C-alpha cells in the first residue's frame, strides 16, 4: 500500500491529488485518513472529486467522539461510485449511515470529529484486488 501526493493526476486547476495504491485484504480496508480533532458543526456535508484506475465502489467515513466522558467513537459511513474519469461527489452528513458494530452513543456529533477517511472496502471490492484511486479538491459545504 502506498499513499502519495500526485501532481500528475489532478482535476483541472488543482496542484495535486492524494493517491492510494492498494492490495485489498479480506478484512482490512485501504484508507486515506486524517486524524485530527475538528469541529464541522457549521457544515452540511463534504464535496470532493474522485477517480480510480477501474470502476469501483468506495467509502467515506467520519469517526466522532461522544459528548459524555466515554472513550468510544461512532463511525458514520457513505458509499459512492468511482470510475476512470474524475467525478464530483457531494455527501450530506445527515444522509450518512451509522456502523452499528461500534459502541458509541449513536449521535452524529459534528463538533467532535476525530477522524475522516476515504477507503476501499472488502464489503464492496473483492479481496485480493489491486488498484489505485485519487481524491482531489476536498471541501466542506
Buried (B, 14 or more C-beta within 10 A) or exposed (E): EEEBEBEEBBBEEEEBBBBBBBEBEEEBBBBBEBEEEBEBEEEEBBEBBBBBBEEBBBBBBBBBBBEEEEEEBBBBBBBBEBEEEBBEBEBEBEEBEBEEEEEBBEEBBBEBBBBBBBBBBBEBBEEEBEBBBBBBBBEBE
